[in-house]
Amino acid sequence: MRPPALLCLLLFGTCAHAATPEQHYLDLRDRYIAKFSKAAENDATYKQHDKAIEELTGVLRGLVGPVTIKGLPAEGKSNVDTLFKGDIGFGHLDGLCFATEGDKIQAVVTTTALLKHWLAEHRKDPMPQEPDAAFKSDSFYYAAIQDSAFAKYAELPIARPATASAAVAVLGVRGNGDLKGPPHEIDVVAIQGEKVFFLAATDAVKTAEIPACEKVWKQMMAKKTPQDSMAREDQAMAAYTACFAREAPSQGWYAAAVKKAQGQLELLLAR
């Protein structure tokens, strides 16, 4: 018979090394990724893939728990919609996705543990590793949902409720081509307890070009260096969006954008 002290030590060690529910999900997800990323793509594989997504969705529902967001479906599906490593859109934020038809409004709910793991997986994007910093970066909004690039034009000052440990709202443009133009998407992210809430509204607000920033864009594009046109355009875009962030608070549409962002936050956290 084992001495009580040794038995307690063994029990403590077993508990200390027990897999968390999040780790169970991640292990299952990674096994499926390894399986499908080297599988021949055919009808049989696609059926197996769909069943795997359904299984992961069930696990996520257990992890996240019940979610109610007014105006969105009552039951979420997996925000990870492909387990084929080479697919466009591979690596979306692990969580439950709730969306209107056409993804005009799309919400993702996950846990802080899954968020931190996902940030680490995207470290090379580059992705800031602290949630607050990640929520303020273009990289987060690009990689978390959909298959389109995202350019952040400005942060919107929203009032964080006492129940939330973090709340960030950004105004930007999403697309697969030119990202320069009046921003109309508002994305809001918040952490409440152990849950993370993210809502993206594609046509949230109507804005307009800012003449001072247009001038900055033209000046940057007129420069002879760098010679590479893509690099020059990237620099011009960075200067243009920085100008937009500075000038946005003085624009007539700005108050409506802030109000819309605050409404999105309240919609997410309403319980």
Summary of the structure (lengths in Angstrom):
residues: 271
radius of gyration: 21.7
end to end distance: 52.0
largest distance: 83.2
contacts: 790
relative contact order: 0.10
helix: 46%
strand: 17%
